[in-house]
């Protein structure tokens, strides 16, 4: 589920002792001020209010694959977030179509049993009508239309033609964490950027033939037309199921590693860029506020993304 102004995922950037030893005077002043404030007896009540529910779109179409859309509504900050709450957030019976400018197809809603006494819902092609199918093609535009709750939301994305990596290999991590195992390996690639500015990449990784997880994004704003060597990539993982550990972002000898290198358009890049910045800043009082830049019309949150993808596989070894 995508974050909005009403969703927070605390993730400290630095610890108190790091701040103190970096510059002790401001922290000492803050500490003394907090003692003074807590000595006051008057209680202050702040009514945070509530923001209106918004529609959240998670949609994509990829090279040689059909489109899919996951449709949910935002959850109140004060709600108890569990599987039942998440299941209730799915929006049903929406009218969703995808068009490539020549052909327009409707999407059908399917339920998927998660095996945890809850269901996941997704809109995709009607598998019972394979004559009316749309498959992602490079260098094409795709328009999404969603009608739900009396409102219509639209977005257009492009599947760019991808420029793949030149080579990939494994080596010891450049910056291992304090608990990174000695056997950990980092994935490295060389990449030659095209000489036309405006190339944006989102990459995904998998291990041992499991599913792909998102890992990072790139822009050629400062490296247009250049060859970039020794780019260190990190392993993606299921953040919803796992507590972060620095051992999870690396690979290990014998792992079968998949790399999906996806070209994306500018608006899709801006969504992921602002989304990741906001996610990493939550809980940091020194971070600047930022609005996540959705590419969906009519006030919807989320993204409709085209991915021009190339996939590589290699067994991890030094």
Phi and psi restraints in degrees (value plus and minus 20) as a CYANA .aco file:
   2 UNK   PHI    -102.8   -62.8
   2 UNK   PSI     129.5   169.5
   3 UNK   PHI    -103.4   -63.4
   3 UNK   PSI     131.6   171.6
   4 UNK   PHI    -153.2  -113.2
   4 UNK   PSI    -190.8  -150.8
   5 UNK   PHI     -82.1   -42.1
   5 UNK   PSI     -39.6     0.4
   6 UNK   PHI    -117.3   -77.3
   6 UNK   PSI     -14.3    25.7
   7 UNK   PHI    -139.9   -99.9
   7 UNK   PSI     115.3   155.3
   8 UNK   PHI    -153.7  -113.7
   8 UNK   PSI     117.8   157.8
   9 UNK   PHI    -147.9  -107.9
   9 UNK   PSI      67.0   107.0
  10 UNK   PHI     -73.2   -33.2
  10 UNK   PSI     109.9   149.9
  11 UNK   PHI    -168.7  -128.7
  11 UNK   PSI      69.6   109.6
  12 UNK   PHI     -76.0   -36.0
  12 UNK   PSI     118.7   158.7
  13 UNK   PHI    -110.6   -70.6
  13 UNK   PSI     -62.7   -22.7
  14 UNK   PHI    -156.4  -116.4
  14 UNK   PSI     137.4   177.4
  15 UNK   PHI    -110.9   -70.9
  15 UNK   PSI     146.7   186.7
  16 UNK   PHI     -82.9   -42.9
  16 UNK   PSI     -60.5   -20.5
  17 UNK   PHI     -87.1   -47.1
  17 UNK   PSI     -53.0   -13.0
  18 UNK   PHI     -84.2   -44.2
  18 UNK   PSI     -62.2   -22.2
  19 UNK   PHI     -84.7   -44.7
  19 UNK   PSI     -60.5   -20.5
  20 UNK   PHI     -84.8   -44.8
  20 UNK   PSI     -66.9   -26.9
  21 UNK   PHI     -95.1   -55.1
  21 UNK   PSI     -38.8     1.2
  22 UNK   PHI     -94.9   -54.9
  22 UNK   PSI     -58.9   -18.9
  23 UNK   PHI    -179.7  -139.7
  23 UNK   PSI      69.3   109.3
  24 UNK   PHI     -89.3   -49.3
  24 UNK   PSI     -48.2    -8.2
  25 UNK   PHI     -83.6   -43.6
  25 UNK   PSI     -69.5   -29.5
  26 UNK   PHI     -81.4   -41.4
  26 UNK   PSI     -56.7   -16.7
  27 UNK   PHI     -90.0   -50.0
  27 UNK   PSI     -60.1   -20.1
  28 UNK   PHI     -82.6   -42.6
  28 UNK   PSI     -61.8   -21.8
  29 UNK   PHI     -82.1   -42.1
  29 UNK   PSI     -62.3   -22.3
  30 UNK   PHI     -83.3   -43.3
  30 UNK   PSI     -59.3   -19.3
  31 UNK   PHI     -83.5   -43.5
  31 UNK   PSI     -64.9   -24.9
  32 UNK   PHI     -85.5   -45.5
  32 UNK   PSI     -59.2   -19.2
  33 UNK   PHI     -84.8   -44.8
  33 UNK   PSI     -57.3   -17.3
  34 UNK   PHI     -85.9   -45.9
  34 UNK   PSI     -56.4   -16.4
  35 UNK   PHI     -81.3   -41.3
  35 UNK   PSI     -62.2   -22.2
  36 UNK   PHI     -85.0   -45.0
  36 UNK   PSI     -64.2   -24.2
  37 UNK   PHI     -86.5   -46.5
  37 UNK   PSI     -60.9   -20.9
  38 UNK   PHI     -91.7   -51.7
  38 UNK   PSI     -34.0     6.0
  39 UNK   PHI     -97.4   -57.4
  39 UNK   PSI     -35.5     4.5
  40 UNK   PHI     -92.1   -52.1
  40 UNK   PSI     125.4   165.4
  41 UNK   PHI    -118.1   -78.1
  41 UNK   PSI     -36.4     3.6
  42 UNK   PHI     -91.7   -51.7
  42 UNK   PSI     111.0   151.0
  43 UNK   PHI    -108.2   -68.2
  43 UNK   PSI     118.9   158.9
  44 UNK   PHI    -134.5   -94.5
  44 UNK   PSI     104.3   144.3
  45 UNK   PHI    -128.4   -88.4
  45 UNK   PSI     107.2   147.2
  46 UNK   PHI    -136.6   -96.6
  46 UNK   PSI     102.9   142.9
  47 UNK   PHI    -110.5   -70.5
  47 UNK   PSI      86.1   126.1
  48 UNK   PHI     -93.7   -53.7
  48 UNK   PSI     -37.1     2.9
  49 UNK   PHI      48.8    88.8
  49 UNK   PSI    -187.0  -147.0
  50 UNK   PHI    -163.0  -123.0
  50 UNK   PSI     126.6   166.6
  51 UNK   PHI    -116.9   -76.9
  51 UNK   PSI     132.7   172.7
  52 UNK   PHI     -85.3   -45.3
  52 UNK   PSI     130.1   170.1
  53 UNK   PHI     -86.1   -46.1
  53 UNK   PSI     117.1   157.1
  54 UNK   PHI    -142.5  -102.5
  54 UNK   PSI     134.5   174.5
  55 UNK   PHI    -102.1   -62.1
  55 UNK   PSI     121.1   161.1
  56 UNK   PHI    -140.3  -100.3
  56 UNK   PSI     105.0   145.0
  57 UNK   PHI    -131.3   -91.3
  57 UNK   PSI     107.0   147.0
  58 UNK   PHI    -144.0  -104.0
  58 UNK   PSI      76.3   116.3
  59 UNK   PHI    -153.6  -113.6
  59 UNK   PSI     130.8   170.8
  60 UNK   PHI    -177.1  -137.1
  60 UNK   PSI     134.7   174.7
  61 UNK   PHI    -158.4  -118.4
  61 UNK   PSI     111.6   151.6
  62 UNK   PHI    -144.2  -104.2
  62 UNK   PSI     135.9   175.9
  63 UNK   PHI     -68.7   -28.7
  63 UNK   PSI     104.6   144.6
  64 UNK   PHI      47.1    87.1
  64 UNK   PSI      -3.6    36.4
  65 UNK   PHI    -149.6  -109.6
  65 UNK   PSI     134.0   174.0
  66 UNK   PHI     -96.6   -56.6
  66 UNK   PSI     143.2   183.2
  67 UNK   PHI     -96.4   -56.4
  67 UNK   PSI     138.3   178.3
  68 UNK   PHI    -165.0  -125.0
  68 UNK   PSI     133.1   173.1
  69 UNK   PHI    -159.7  -119.7
  69 UNK   PSI     109.8   149.8
  70 UNK   PHI    -128.1   -88.1
  70 UNK   PSI     105.5   145.5
  71 UNK   PHI    -139.5   -99.5
  71 UNK   PSI     100.6   140.6
  72 UNK   PHI    -157.1  -117.1
  72 UNK   PSI     154.1   194.1
  73 UNK   PHI    -136.6   -96.6
  73 UNK   PSI     135.6   175.6
  74 UNK   PHI     -85.2   -45.2
  74 UNK   PSI     132.2   172.2
  75 UNK   PHI    -129.4   -89.4
  75 UNK   PSI     117.8   157.8
  76 UNK   PHI     -78.0   -38.0
  76 UNK   PSI     123.6   163.6
  77 UNK   PHI     -77.7   -37.7
  77 UNK   PSI     -52.6   -12.6
  78 UNK   PHI    -112.2   -72.2
  78 UNK   PSI     -16.3    23.7
  79 UNK   PHI     -93.8   -53.8
  79 UNK   PSI     131.1   171.1
  80 UNK   PHI     -99.8   -59.8
  80 UNK   PSI      95.1   135.1
  81 UNK   PHI    -112.4   -72.4
  81 UNK   PSI      88.0   128.0
  82 UNK   PHI    -158.2  -118.2
  82 UNK   PSI    -195.9  -155.9
  83 UNK   PHI     -81.9   -41.9
  83 UNK   PSI     -57.1   -17.1
  84 UNK   PHI     -85.5   -45.5
  84 UNK   PSI     -61.0   -21.0
  85 UNK   PHI     -83.9   -43.9
  85 UNK   PSI     -63.7   -23.7
  86 UNK   PHI     -84.3   -44.3
  86 UNK   PSI     -60.4   -20.4
  87 UNK   PHI     -83.6   -43.6
  87 UNK   PSI     -57.9   -17.9
  88 UNK   PHI     -90.8   -50.8
  88 UNK   PSI     -36.8     3.2
  89 UNK   PHI     -98.8   -58.8
  89 UNK   PSI     -35.5     4.5
  90 UNK   PHI     -86.7   -46.7
  90 UNK   PSI     120.1   160.1
  91 UNK   PHI    -120.0   -80.0
  91 UNK   PSI     105.8   145.8
  92 UNK   PHI    -127.5   -87.5
  92 UNK   PSI     142.7   182.7
  93 UNK   PHI      41.1    81.1
  93 UNK   PSI       6.2    46.2
  94 UNK   PHI     -95.7   -55.7
  94 UNK   PSI     131.2   171.2
  95 UNK   PHI    -117.8   -77.8
  95 UNK   PSI      91.1   131.1
  96 UNK   PHI    -144.1  -104.1
  96 UNK   PSI     110.3   150.3
  97 UNK   PHI    -149.3  -109.3
  97 UNK   PSI     133.4   173.4
  98 UNK   PHI    -145.4  -105.4
  98 UNK   PSI     114.6   154.6
  99 UNK   PHI    -151.5  -111.5
  99 UNK   PSI     120.0   160.0
 100 UNK   PHI    -123.0   -83.0
 100 UNK   PSI      -5.7    34.3
 101 UNK   PHI      74.3   114.3
 101 UNK   PSI     -38.6     1.4
 102 UNK   PHI    -138.6   -98.6
 102 UNK   PSI     -65.1   -25.1
 103 UNK   PHI    -138.2   -98.2
 103 UNK   PSI     116.7   156.7
 104 UNK   PHI    -142.8  -102.8
 104 UNK   PSI     108.7   148.7
 105 UNK   PHI    -145.7  -105.7
 105 UNK   PSI     128.2   168.2
 106 UNK   PHI    -106.7   -66.7
 106 UNK   PSI     132.2   172.2
 107 UNK   PHI    -121.8   -81.8
 107 UNK   PSI     129.9   169.9
 108 UNK   PHI    -132.7   -92.7
 108 UNK   PSI     123.1   163.1
 109 UNK   PHI    -105.5   -65.5
 109 UNK   PSI     114.2   154.2
 110 UNK   PHI    -146.0  -106.0
 110 UNK   PSI     127.6   167.6
 111 UNK   PHI    -126.7   -86.7
 111 UNK   PSI     121.9   161.9
 112 UNK   PHI    -144.6  -104.6
 112 UNK   PSI     104.2   144.2
 113 UNK   PHI     -95.6   -55.6
 113 UNK   PSI     100.6   140.6
 114 UNK   PHI    -100.7   -60.7
 114 UNK   PSI     -30.9     9.1
 115 UNK   PHI      60.9   100.9
 115 UNK   PSI     -12.9    27.1
 116 UNK   PHI    -144.5  -104.5
 116 UNK   PSI      17.9    57.9
 117 UNK   PHI      38.0    78.0
 117 UNK   PSI      12.5    52.5
 118 UNK   PHI    -168.8  -128.8
 118 UNK   PSI     144.7   184.7
 119 UNK   PHI    -144.9  -104.9
 119 UNK   PSI     132.5   172.5
 120 UNK   PHI    -135.4   -95.4
 120 UNK   PSI     119.7   159.7
 121 UNK   PHI    -140.7  -100.7
 121 UNK   PSI     118.3   158.3
 122 UNK   PHI    -164.4  -124.4
 122 UNK   PSI     125.1   165.1
 123 UNK   PHI    -121.7   -81.7
 123 UNK   PSI     110.2   150.2
 124 UNK   PHI    -173.7  -133.7
 124 UNK   PSI    -187.8  -147.8
 125 UNK   PHI     -85.0   -45.0
 125 UNK   PSI     134.6   174.6
 126 UNK   PHI     -99.4   -59.4
 126 UNK   PSI      85.7   125.7
 127 UNK   PHI     -89.6   -49.6
 127 UNK   PSI     -32.2     7.8
 128 UNK   PHI    -107.9   -67.9
 128 UNK   PSI     -22.2    17.8
 129 UNK   PHI    -156.8  -116.8
 129 UNK   PSI      50.1    90.1
 130 UNK   PHI     -90.3   -50.3
 130 UNK   PSI     -27.4    12.6
 131 UNK   PHI     -96.1   -56.1
 131 UNK   PSI     -37.6     2.4
 132 UNK   PHI    -136.3   -96.3
 132 UNK   PSI      50.5    90.5
 133 UNK   PHI    -144.8  -104.8
 133 UNK   PSI     126.4   166.4
 134 UNK   PHI    -144.6  -104.6
 134 UNK   PSI     106.2   146.2
 135 UNK   PHI    -137.6   -97.6
 135 UNK   PSI     118.9   158.9
 136 UNK   PHI     -82.3   -42.3
 136 UNK   PSI     112.9   152.9
 137 UNK   PHI    -147.8  -107.8
 137 UNK   PSI     123.6   163.6
 138 UNK   PHI     -82.6   -42.6
 138 UNK   PSI     126.0   166.0
 139 UNK   PHI      46.9    86.9
 139 UNK   PSI       6.4    46.4
 140 UNK   PHI    -139.5   -99.5
 140 UNK   PSI     131.5   171.5
 141 UNK   PHI    -118.5   -78.5
 141 UNK   PSI     123.7   163.7
 142 UNK   PHI    -151.5  -111.5
 142 UNK   PSI     106.8   146.8
 143 UNK   PHI    -124.8   -84.8
 143 UNK   PSI     108.2   148.2
 144 UNK   PHI    -122.0   -82.0
 144 UNK   PSI     115.5   155.5
 145 UNK   PHI    -150.6  -110.6
 145 UNK   PSI     107.8   147.8
 146 UNK   PHI    -146.2  -106.2
 146 UNK   PSI     106.7   146.7
 147 UNK   PHI    -138.2   -98.2
 147 UNK   PSI     100.8   140.8
 148 UNK   PHI    -176.4  -136.4
 148 UNK   PSI     117.7   157.7
 149 UNK   PHI      41.4    81.4
 149 UNK   PSI      10.4    50.4
 150 UNK   PHI      60.0   100.0
 150 UNK   PSI     -14.7    25.3
 151 UNK   PHI    -142.4  -102.4
 151 UNK   PSI     133.7   173.7
 152 UNK   PHI    -138.9   -98.9
 152 UNK   PSI     115.3   155.3
 153 UNK   PHI    -143.8  -103.8
 153 UNK   PSI     117.7   157.7
 154 UNK   PHI    -153.7  -113.7
 154 UNK   PSI     139.3   179.3
 155 UNK   PHI    -183.7  -143.7
 155 UNK   PSI     129.3   169.3
 156 UNK   PHI    -146.2  -106.2
 156 UNK   PSI     114.1   154.1
 157 UNK   PHI    -152.5  -112.5
 157 UNK   PSI     142.8   182.8
 158 UNK   PHI    -140.1  -100.1
 158 UNK   PSI     123.9   163.9
 159 UNK   PHI    -114.4   -74.4
 159 UNK   PSI      80.6   120.6
 160 UNK   PHI     -91.6   -51.6
 160 UNK   PSI     140.3   180.3
 161 UNK   PHI     -98.5   -58.5
 161 UNK   PSI     100.3   140.3
 162 UNK   PHI     -98.1   -58.1
 162 UNK   PSI     125.1   165.1
 163 UNK   PHI    -126.0   -86.0
 163 UNK   PSI      90.1   130.1
 164 UNK   PHI     -94.6   -54.6
 164 UNK   PSI     156.7   196.7
 165 UNK   PHI     -95.0   -55.0
 165 UNK   PSI     143.4   183.4
 166 UNK   PHI    -113.2   -73.2
 166 UNK   PSI     -53.2   -13.2
 167 UNK   PHI    -183.0  -143.0
 167 UNK   PSI     140.5   180.5
 168 UNK   PHI    -164.2  -124.2
 168 UNK   PSI     125.9   165.9
 169 UNK   PHI    -178.9  -138.9
 169 UNK   PSI     157.5   197.5
 170 UNK   PHI    -143.3  -103.3
 170 UNK   PSI     127.3   167.3
 171 UNK   PHI    -176.4  -136.4
 171 UNK   PSI     153.3   193.3
 172 UNK   PHI     -80.6   -40.6
 172 UNK   PSI     123.1   163.1
 173 UNK   PHI     -77.4   -37.4
 173 UNK   PSI     122.7   162.7
 174 UNK   PHI     -88.0   -48.0
 174 UNK   PSI     -66.4   -26.4
 175 UNK   PHI    -145.9  -105.9
 175 UNK   PSI      60.0   100.0
 176 UNK   PHI     -88.5   -48.5
 176 UNK   PSI     129.9   169.9
 177 UNK   PHI    -102.9   -62.9
 177 UNK   PSI     153.1   193.1
 178 UNK   PHI     -84.2   -44.2
 178 UNK   PSI     -41.9    -1.9
 179 UNK   PHI    -136.2   -96.2
 179 UNK   PSI      -2.4    37.6
 180 UNK   PHI     -91.1   -51.1
 180 UNK   PSI     105.5   145.5
 181 UNK   PHI     -81.2   -41.2
 181 UNK   PSI     130.2   170.2
 182 UNK   PHI     -82.4   -42.4
 182 UNK   PSI     -44.9    -4.9
 183 UNK   PHI    -104.4   -64.4
 183 UNK   PSI     -23.4    16.6
 184 UNK   PHI     -82.8   -42.8
 184 UNK   PSI     122.4   162.4
 185 UNK   PHI    -147.0  -107.0
 185 UNK   PSI     124.1   164.1
 186 UNK   PHI    -126.6   -86.6
 186 UNK   PSI     125.7   165.7
 187 UNK   PHI    -107.4   -67.4
 187 UNK   PSI     113.0   153.0
 188 UNK   PHI    -144.1  -104.1
 188 UNK   PSI     127.9   167.9
 189 UNK   PHI    -158.4  -118.4
 189 UNK   PSI     136.9   176.9
 190 UNK   PHI    -129.0   -89.0
 190 UNK   PSI     121.0   161.0
 191 UNK   PHI    -162.4  -122.4
 191 UNK   PSI     112.1   152.1
 192 UNK   PHI    -125.3   -85.3
 192 UNK   PSI      92.8   132.8
 193 UNK   PHI     -98.3   -58.3
 193 UNK   PSI     118.8   158.8
 194 UNK   PHI     -80.5   -40.5
 194 UNK   PSI     137.4   177.4
 195 UNK   PHI    -102.5   -62.5
 195 UNK   PSI     -14.8    25.2
 196 UNK   PHI    -123.5   -83.5
 196 UNK   PSI     105.1   145.1
 197 UNK   PHI     -90.3   -50.3
 197 UNK   PSI     131.6   171.6
 198 UNK   PHI      88.3   128.3
 198 UNK   PSI      15.5    55.5
 199 UNK   PHI    -127.3   -87.3
 199 UNK   PSI     107.7   147.7
 200 UNK   PHI    -150.9  -110.9
 200 UNK   PSI     118.5   158.5
 201 UNK   PHI    -149.4  -109.4
 201 UNK   PSI     118.5   158.5
 202 UNK   PHI    -142.3  -102.3
 202 UNK   PSI     110.7   150.7
 203 UNK   PHI    -137.9   -97.9
 203 UNK   PSI     132.6   172.6
 204 UNK   PHI    -148.4  -108.4
 204 UNK   PSI     132.8   172.8
 205 UNK   PHI    -152.1  -112.1
 205 UNK   PSI     136.6   176.6
 206 UNK   PHI    -158.1  -118.1
 206 UNK   PSI     141.6   181.6
 207 UNK   PHI    -154.8  -114.8
 207 UNK   PSI     118.0   158.0
 208 UNK   PHI      33.6    73.6
 208 UNK   PSI      24.4    64.4
 209 UNK   PHI      43.1    83.1
 209 UNK   PSI       1.0    41.0
 210 UNK   PHI    -104.6   -64.6
 210 UNK   PSI    -196.3  -156.3
 211 UNK   PHI     -91.6   -51.6
 211 UNK   PSI     139.9   179.9
 212 UNK   PHI    -101.3   -61.3
 212 UNK   PSI     119.1   159.1
 213 UNK   PHI    -140.8  -100.8
 213 UNK   PSI     122.5   162.5
 214 UNK   PHI     -84.6   -44.6
 214 UNK   PSI     123.8   163.8
 215 UNK   PHI    -146.6  -106.6
 215 UNK   PSI     -55.1   -15.1
 216 UNK   PHI    -198.6  -158.6
 216 UNK   PSI     155.6   195.6
 217 UNK   PHI    -154.0  -114.0
 217 UNK   PSI     136.6   176.6
 218 UNK   PHI    -157.4  -117.4
 218 UNK   PSI     130.8   170.8
 219 UNK   PHI    -151.5  -111.5
 219 UNK   PSI     128.0   168.0
 220 UNK   PHI    -117.6   -77.6
 220 UNK   PSI       2.5    42.5
 221 UNK   PHI     -78.4   -38.4
 221 UNK   PSI     -53.0   -13.0
 222 UNK   PHI    -134.1   -94.1
 222 UNK   PSI     -20.9    19.1
 223 UNK   PHI    -147.0  -107.0
 223 UNK   PSI       2.2    42.2
 224 UNK   PHI     -74.7   -34.7
 224 UNK   PSI     107.8   147.8
 225 UNK   PHI      56.6    96.6
 225 UNK   PSI     -15.1    24.9
 226 UNK   PHI    -121.2   -81.2
 226 UNK   PSI     140.8   180.8
 227 UNK   PHI    -113.6   -73.6
 227 UNK   PSI     104.5   144.5
 228 UNK   PHI    -130.7   -90.7
 228 UNK   PSI      96.8   136.8
 229 UNK   PHI    -122.6   -82.6
 229 UNK   PSI     134.8   174.8
 230 UNK   PHI      38.0    78.0
 230 UNK   PSI      27.4    67.4
 231 UNK   PHI     -99.8   -59.8
 231 UNK   PSI      98.0   138.0
 232 UNK   PHI    -103.8   -63.8
 232 UNK   PSI     102.3   142.3
 233 UNK   PHI    -129.1   -89.1
 233 UNK   PSI     131.9   171.9
 234 UNK   PHI    -129.9   -89.9
 234 UNK   PSI     135.6   175.6
 235 UNK   PHI     -96.9   -56.9
 235 UNK   PSI     116.6   156.6
 236 UNK   PHI    -102.5   -62.5
 236 UNK   PSI     138.4   178.4
 237 UNK   PHI    -173.7  -133.7
 237 UNK   PSI     145.7   185.7
 238 UNK   PHI    -100.4   -60.4
 238 UNK   PSI      74.6   114.6
 239 UNK   PHI     -86.4   -46.4
 239 UNK   PSI     -44.6    -4.6
 240 UNK   PHI     -93.3   -53.3
 240 UNK   PSI     -42.4    -2.4
 241 UNK   PHI    -127.4   -87.4
 241 UNK   PSI     -29.4    10.6
 242 UNK   PHI    -153.0  -113.0
 242 UNK   PSI     121.2   161.2
 243 UNK   PHI     -98.2   -58.2
 243 UNK   PSI     120.4   160.4
 244 UNK   PHI     -82.4   -42.4
 244 UNK   PSI     117.5   157.5
 245 UNK   PHI    -162.9  -122.9
 245 UNK   PSI     119.2   159.2
 246 UNK   PHI     -85.7   -45.7
 246 UNK   PSI     -32.9     7.1
 247 UNK   PHI     -95.3   -55.3
 247 UNK   PSI     -38.3     1.7
 248 UNK   PHI    -100.1   -60.1
 248 UNK   PSI     -38.0     2.0
 249 UNK   PHI    -113.1   -73.1
 249 UNK   PSI     -11.3    28.7
 250 UNK   PHI    -142.6  -102.6
 250 UNK   PSI     150.0   190.0
 251 UNK   PHI    -128.4   -88.4
 251 UNK   PSI     153.4   193.4
 252 UNK   PHI    -158.4  -118.4
 252 UNK   PSI     131.8   171.8
 253 UNK   PHI     -71.1   -31.1
 253 UNK   PSI     111.6   151.6
 254 UNK   PHI      75.4   115.4
 254 UNK   PSI     -34.4     5.6
 255 UNK   PHI     -83.2   -43.2
 255 UNK   PSI     115.2   155.2
 256 UNK   PHI    -108.5   -68.5
 256 UNK   PSI      90.2   130.2
 257 UNK   PHI    -123.4   -83.4
 257 UNK   PSI     108.5   148.5
 258 UNK   PHI    -126.2   -86.2
 258 UNK   PSI     116.1   156.1
 259 UNK   PHI    -141.8  -101.8
 259 UNK   PSI      99.8   139.8
 260 UNK   PHI    -126.8   -86.8
 260 UNK   PSI      94.0   134.0
 261 UNK   PHI    -124.4   -84.4
 261 UNK   PSI      91.3   131.3
 262 UNK   PHI    -137.3   -97.3
 262 UNK   PSI     104.7   144.7
 263 UNK   PHI    -101.0   -61.0
 263 UNK   PSI     114.7   154.7
 264 UNK   PHI    -150.3  -110.3
 264 UNK   PSI     142.5   182.5
 265 UNK   PHI    -105.9   -65.9
 265 UNK   PSI     154.8   194.8
 266 UNK   PHI     -82.3   -42.3
 266 UNK   PSI     -63.6   -23.6
 267 UNK   PHI     -87.0   -47.0
 267 UNK   PSI     -56.5   -16.5
 268 UNK   PHI     -86.2   -46.2
 268 UNK   PSI     -61.7   -21.7
 269 UNK   PHI     -79.8   -39.8
 269 UNK   PSI     -64.5   -24.5
 270 UNK   PHI     -84.4   -44.4
 270 UNK   PSI     -56.1   -16.1
 271 UNK   PHI     -80.7   -40.7
 271 UNK   PSI     -72.6   -32.6
 272 UNK   PHI     -87.9   -47.9
 272 UNK   PSI     -54.4   -14.4
 273 UNK   PHI     -83.4   -43.4
 273 UNK   PSI     -68.8   -28.8
 274 UNK   PHI     -92.1   -52.1
 274 UNK   PSI     -54.6   -14.6
 275 UNK   PHI     -84.0   -44.0
 275 UNK   PSI     -66.3   -26.3
 276 UNK   PHI     -87.4   -47.4
 276 UNK   PSI     -58.5   -18.5
 277 UNK   PHI     -82.6   -42.6
 277 UNK   PSI     -65.1   -25.1
 278 UNK   PHI     -85.3   -45.3
 278 UNK   PSI     -61.4   -21.4
 279 UNK   PHI     -82.8   -42.8
 279 UNK   PSI     -60.7   -20.7
 280 UNK   PHI     -97.3   -57.3
 280 UNK   PSI     -38.3     1.7
 281 UNK   PHI    -111.0   -71.0
 281 UNK   PSI     -40.4    -0.4
 282 UNK   PHI     -80.7   -40.7
 282 UNK   PSI     109.4   149.4
 283 UNK   PHI      74.9   114.9
 283 UNK   PSI     -28.5    11.5
 284 UNK   PHI    -121.1   -81.1
 284 UNK   PSI      89.5   129.5
 285 UNK   PHI     -88.9   -48.9
 285 UNK   PSI     -31.9     8.1
 286 UNK   PHI    -117.3   -77.3
 286 UNK   PSI     -21.2    18.8
 287 UNK   PHI    -100.7   -60.7
 287 UNK   PSI     126.1   166.1
 288 UNK   PHI     -97.7   -57.7
 288 UNK   PSI     120.0   160.0
 289 UNK   PHI     -86.1   -46.1
 289 UNK   PSI     129.3   169.3
 290 UNK   PHI    -166.2  -126.2
 290 UNK   PSI     121.5   161.5
 291 UNK   PHI    -113.4   -73.4
 291 UNK   PSI     110.7   150.7
 292 UNK   PHI     -92.8   -52.8
 292 UNK   PSI     107.5   147.5
 293 UNK   PHI    -111.6   -71.6
 293 UNK   PSI      69.6   109.6
 294 UNK   PHI     -89.9   -49.9
 294 UNK   PSI     132.5   172.5
 295 UNK   PHI    -127.8   -87.8
 295 UNK   PSI       0.3    40.3
 296 UNK   PHI    -122.4   -82.4
 296 UNK   PSI     119.7   159.7
 297 UNK   PHI     -97.8   -57.8
 297 UNK   PSI     151.6   191.6
 298 UNK   PHI      43.9    83.9
 298 UNK   PSI      10.1    50.1
 299 UNK   PHI      61.7   101.7
 299 UNK   PSI     -11.3    28.7
 300 UNK   PHI     -94.9   -54.9
 300 UNK   PSI     132.6   172.6
 301 UNK   PHI    -117.1   -77.1
 301 UNK   PSI     141.8   181.8
 302 UNK   PHI      85.2   125.2
 302 UNK   PSI    -179.1  -139.1
 303 UNK   PHI    -171.0  -131.0
 303 UNK   PSI     125.1   165.1
 304 UNK   PHI    -135.1   -95.1
 304 UNK   PSI      91.2   131.2
 305 UNK   PHI    -141.3  -101.3
 305 UNK   PSI     113.5   153.5
 306 UNK   PHI    -119.1   -79.1
 306 UNK   PSI     113.9   153.9
 307 UNK   PHI    -143.8  -103.8
 307 UNK   PSI      95.6   135.6
 308 UNK   PHI    -109.6   -69.6
 308 UNK   PSI      82.4   122.4
 309 UNK   PHI    -131.2   -91.2
 309 UNK   PSI     125.8   165.8
 310 UNK   PHI    -149.3  -109.3
 310 UNK   PSI     120.0   160.0
 311 UNK   PHI    -139.6   -99.6
 311 UNK   PSI     117.6   157.6
 312 UNK   PHI    -146.8  -106.8
 312 UNK   PSI     130.5   170.5
 313 UNK   PHI    -155.0  -115.0
 313 UNK   PSI     120.0   160.0
 314 UNK   PHI    -177.7  -137.7
 314 UNK   PSI     123.7   163.7
 315 UNK   PHI    -105.0   -65.0
 315 UNK   PSI     110.7   150.7
 316 UNK   PHI     -91.4   -51.4
 316 UNK   PSI     105.7   145.7
 317 UNK   PHI    -182.2  -142.2
 317 UNK   PSI     135.9   175.9
